[in-house]
Amino acid sequence: MFAYLAFNDILTAQLGIIYLVTLALKLIFFTIIFKAVIFSETSLPRVDRIAMLIPMLLFLTIEVLFISKILNKTLVK
């Protein structure tokens, strides 16, 4: 989706804002999906907390690298 938006001249300037909005939406969806686990009164074991955070941090890093690569390509043009 971001690759398509990067080549659309009208939305290239707003690509960073679009990324931030989708990041906020992902955090909201994550909270909704795991609401019972996050807001439960029993604490999660450390292994389970790490198991929830590793995929989120991994994909966040990949997304940031991908977006920065797209933005660098569009700025070079």
Residue pairs with C-beta under 8 A, 6 or more apart in sequence:
2 15
2 18
2 19
2 66
2 67
2 70
3 70
5 11
5 12
5 15
5 18
6 12
6 15
6 70
6 71
6 73
6 74
7 74
11 18
12 74
15 67
15 70
15 71
15 74
16 67
16 71
19 63
19 67
23 60
23 63
30 56
31 38
34 52
37 44
37 52
44 52
